[in-house]
């Protein structure tokens, strides 16, 4: 039995406070008032009989006991969120075939979890998973080779396809570790080294180029890279800098000790990741799939990114269901 005063809400508040470093940030993340956040933390620390955060420092920092408790808290909340997501998937026992497409950004984390959840509900269903870049997913939807897809949105409706927004994924500036200090600022890095562009056949590449043109920002045409991890590897080796999304940066986790990320030094922009369903799917399956996907993204995409890059708070966020 949990000690009196240790509540699920208290654990969620503590996790949000640890990630944001402030009561205001935790309040925004949890949708609570700042006094309520403070009260939840007082109740939790009183119940445990130990200080979890150093309240005298700004931004707040975890005590040694707090760091240890955060690890346990993340495990507990992760299991609860997984259980919740599994319960939200609609029974698919009557579905005879499902063709699902997911952008390759999520190959290492979200996609395997989502497929394992679906498998429990599709014991008599022919299931096919396709992982591809966003533009190929869109083409497959248009030609009806997919029933459902998780992909970047180009902002224009596709005839016969319904969109369920999932997450707002902001673009960020990425350069080699220590590059900003060596050059004396982000703008200096941009002038001294080349922009490593995404392949403009890709949706992400077109979105970056459209934004730069709108801002009348021009950079020499030298590098255009199709494979995302190859592009990030080139950045890590000092070949230049790039603009990528927060999820793209997190996808290159093995290179993080050689990279640094910063907010954009000009007008921000973001891509929208959505679940798309052909309109012949009139059941609740797309809606429930979108709800499950949001829960998984919160746990496996948003929270790890905010932990690594806390300044993304308020920019990287789940989108409300329509």
C-alpha positions in Angstrom: 0.0 0.0 0.0 1.3 3.5 -0.9 1.9 5.9 2.0 -0.8 8.4 2.6 0.0 11.5 0.5 1.7 9.5 -2.3 -0.7 9.9 -5.3 -0.6 9.4 -9.0 -1.1 13.1 -9.5 1.8 13.8 -7.1 4.1 11.6 -9.1 3.1 13.2 -12.4 3.7 16.7 -10.9 7.1 15.6 -9.6 8.1 14.2 -13.0 7.0 17.4 -14.7 8.9 19.5 -12.2 12.0 17.5 -12.7 11.8 17.9 -16.5 11.0 21.6 -16.5 13.0 22.8 -13.5 10.3 25.2 -12.4 6.8 25.3 -10.9 5.6 27.4 -13.8 6.8 24.8 -16.3 5.3 21.9 -14.3 2.0 23.8 -14.1 2.0 24.3 -17.9 2.8 20.7 -18.6 0.2 19.3 -16.3 -2.5 21.9 -16.8 -2.6 22.7 -13.1 -2.3 26.0 -11.3 1.1 26.9 -9.8 -0.3 26.8 -6.2 -1.7 23.3 -6.9 1.7 22.1 -8.2 3.4 23.4 -5.1 0.9 21.8 -2.9 1.3 18.4 -4.6 5.0 18.6 -4.2 4.7 19.5 -0.5 2.3 16.6 0.0 4.6 14.1 -1.8 7.8 15.2 0.1 5.9 15.1 3.4 4.6 11.6 2.7 8.1 10.4 1.8 9.8 12.3 4.5 12.6 13.6 2.2 13.3 16.6 0.0 13.1 15.6 -3.7 14.1 19.0 -5.1 16.4 21.8 -3.9 13.7 24.5 -3.6 16.3 27.2 -3.1 17.9 26.9 -6.6 16.6 28.3 -9.9 16.0 26.4 -12.0 15.2 23.8 -9.4 17.5 20.8 -9.2 16.8 17.3 -7.9 18.5 16.2 -4.7 20.3 12.8 -4.7 17.1 11.3 -3.2 15.1 13.0 -5.9 17.2 11.6 -8.7 16.8 8.1 -7.4 13.1 8.6 -6.9 12.7 10.0 -10.4 14.0 6.8 -11.9 11.4 4.8 -10.0 8.7 7.3 -10.8 9.4 7.2 -14.6 9.2 3.4 -14.5 5.9 3.4 -12.6 4.3 6.1 -14.8 5.6 4.4 -18.0 4.0 1.1 -17.1 0.7 2.9 -16.3 0.7 4.8 -19.5 1.5 1.6 -21.5 -1.4 -0.2 -19.8 -3.7 2.8 -20.6 -2.6 2.9 -24.2 -3.2 -0.9 -24.6 -6.7 -0.5 -23.2 -7.6 2.3 -25.7 -7.0 0.2 -28.8 -10.3 -0.9 -30.3 -11.0 -4.6 -30.7 -9.8 -5.5 -34.2 -11.0 -9.1 -34.3 -13.5 -8.4 -37.0 -10.9 -6.6 -39.2 -9.7 -8.9 -42.0 -6.8 -6.8 -43.3 -4.9 -3.7 -42.1 -2.2 -2.0 -44.1 -0.3 0.5 -41.8 2.4 3.0 -42.8 4.6 4.8 -40.3 7.4 7.3 -41.1 10.8 5.8 -40.5 11.5 8.5 -37.7 10.0 6.1 -35.2 11.6 2.8 -36.3 13.6 2.4 -33.0 10.9 3.1 -30.5 7.2 4.0 -31.1 6.6 1.7 -34.1 7.6 -1.6 -32.4 5.5 -0.8 -29.4 2.5 0.2 -31.5 2.7 -2.9 -33.6 3.0 -5.1 -30.5 -0.2 -3.5 -29.0 -2.0 -4.0 -32.3 -0.9 -7.6 -32.6 -2.9 -8.5 -29.4 -6.1 -7.3 -31.1 -5.5 -8.7 -34.6 -5.3 -12.4 -34.1 -7.3 -13.1 -37.3 -6.2 -10.1 -39.3 -3.7 -9.9 -42.3 -1.4 -7.1 -41.2 1.2 -5.3 -43.2 3.5 -2.6 -41.9 5.4 -0.1 -44.2 8.0 2.3 -42.9 9.0 5.0 -45.4 9.6 8.8 -45.6 6.5 11.0 -45.4 6.2 11.7 -49.1 6.1 8.0 -49.9 3.5 7.4 -47.1 1.3 10.1 -48.7 1.6 8.6 -52.1 0.6 5.2 -50.7 -2.4 6.7 -49.1 -3.5 8.4 -52.3 -3.3 5.2 -54.2 -5.1 3.3 -51.4 -2.1 1.0 -50.8 -2.5 1.9 -47.1 -5.5 2.1 -44.8 -3.9 4.0 -42.0 -0.6 6.0 -41.7 1.4 8.0 -39.2 3.3 10.7 -41.2 4.3 14.3 -41.5 1.5 16.5 -42.7 2.1 18.9 -45.6 -0.9 21.0 -44.5 -3.0 20.3 -47.5 -6.0 18.0 -47.4 -5.8 14.8 -49.4 -9.0 13.8 -51.1 -10.6 10.8 -49.4 -8.2 10.9 -46.4 -9.1 12.0 -42.9 -6.3 13.6 -40.7 -6.0 13.1 -36.9 -3.3 15.5 -35.6 -0.9 13.9 -33.1 2.1 16.1 -32.3 3.8 19.4 -33.1 7.5 18.8 -33.9 9.5 22.0 -34.0 12.6 22.5 -36.1 15.9 23.2 -34.2 19.5 24.2 -35.1 22.1 21.4 -34.8 25.9 21.8 -35.1 29.0 19.9 -33.9 29.6 19.9 -30.2 31.3 23.1 -29.0 30.7 24.8 -32.4 28.8 27.8 -31.1 31.4 28.6 -28.5 34.3 28.1 -30.9 32.7 30.4 -33.6 31.2 32.9 -31.1 27.5 32.3 -31.7 25.0 30.5 -33.9 25.1 33.2 -36.7 28.8 32.8 -36.8 28.5 29.0 -37.3 26.0 29.6 -40.1 28.5 31.9 -41.9 31.6 29.9 -41.3 30.4 26.4 -42.2 27.9 25.1 -44.8 24.3 24.1 -44.4 23.8 20.4 -44.7 20.5 20.2 -46.4 17.9 17.4 -46.4 17.1 15.9 -49.7 14.5 18.2 -51.3 12.6 15.2 -52.6 11.7 14.6 -48.9 8.9 16.4 -47.3 11.2 17.7 -44.5 13.6 19.0 -47.1 10.9 20.9 -48.9 9.5 22.3 -45.7 13.0 23.7 -44.7 13.6 25.2 -48.1 10.2 26.9 -48.2 10.7 28.4 -44.8 14.2 29.7 -45.6 12.9 31.3 -48.9 10.0 32.9 -47.0 12.5 34.5 -44.6 14.8 35.4 -47.6 17.7 33.4 -46.1 20.1 32.1 -48.7 23.0 29.6 -48.1 25.4 28.1 -50.6 24.2 25.0 -52.5 26.9 22.4 -51.4 25.4 19.4 -49.6 22.0 17.7 -49.9 21.7 14.4 -48.0 18.9 11.9 -48.2 19.5 9.6 -45.3 18.8 11.4 -42.0 21.4 9.5 -39.9 24.1 10.1 -42.5 23.3 13.8 -42.4 23.6 13.9 -38.6 26.8 11.9 -38.8 28.3 14.5 -41.1 27.3 17.3 -38.7 28.9 15.4 -35.8 32.1 15.2 -37.8 32.2 18.9 -38.4 31.1 19.0 -42.0 28.6 21.7 -41.3 25.3 22.5 -39.5 21.7 21.6 -40.2 18.1 22.3 -39.4 16.1 19.2 -38.3 13.2 18.5 -36.0 13.3 17.6 -32.3 12.3 14.0 -33.1 15.0 13.9 -35.8 17.6 15.0 -33.3 16.4 12.4 -30.8 16.6 9.7 -33.5 20.4 10.3 -33.6 20.8 9.6 -29.9 24.1 7.7 -30.4 25.6 10.9 -31.8 24.5 13.3 -29.0 27.9 13.4 -27.3 29.2 14.9 -30.6 26.3 17.3 -31.3 24.7 20.3 -29.7 21.2 21.6 -30.4 19.8 25.2 -30.0 16.6 27.1 -30.7 16.4 28.5 -34.2 18.1 32.0 -34.5 15.2 33.2 -36.7 11.4 32.8 -36.9 10.5 29.3 -35.6 8.6 26.7 -37.5 7.4 23.2 -37.0 6.0 20.2 -38.8 2.8 18.4 -37.7 2.8 14.6 -37.4 -0.7 13.1 -37.8 -2.5 9.8 -38.2 -4.2 9.6 -41.6 -7.0 7.2 -42.5 -8.8 6.6 -45.8 -12.4 7.6 -45.5 -13.7 4.1 -46.1 -12.6 3.4 -42.6 -15.8 4.7 -40.9 -15.4 2.7 -37.7 -13.8 4.0 -34.4 -10.5 2.3 -35.3 -8.7 5.5 -36.6 -9.9 7.6 -33.7 -8.7 4.9 -31.2 -5.5 4.4 -33.0 -4.8 8.2 -32.9 -5.5 8.2 -29.1 -3.2 5.3 -28.5 -0.5 6.9 -30.7 -0.7 10.2 -28.7 -0.2 8.3 -25.4 2.8 6.4 -26.8 4.3 9.6 -28.3 4.0 11.4 -24.9 6.0 8.6 -23.2 8.4 7.6 -26.0 8.9 10.9 -28.0 7.9 14.0 -26.1 9.1 13.3 -22.6 12.6 12.0 -23.6 13.1 15.0 -25.9 12.0 17.5 -23.2 14.4 15.8 -20.8 17.3 16.2 -23.2 16.3 19.7 -24.5 14.1 21.4 -21.8 13.9 24.6 -23.8 11.5 22.8 -26.1 8.8 23.0 -23.5 5.7 24.6 -25.0 7.0 24.0 -28.6 7.1 20.2 -28.7 3.7 19.1 -27.7 0.8 16.8 -28.3 -2.0 18.2 -30.4 -5.6 17.9 -29.3 -8.0 15.5 -31.1 -10.4 17.3 -33.4 
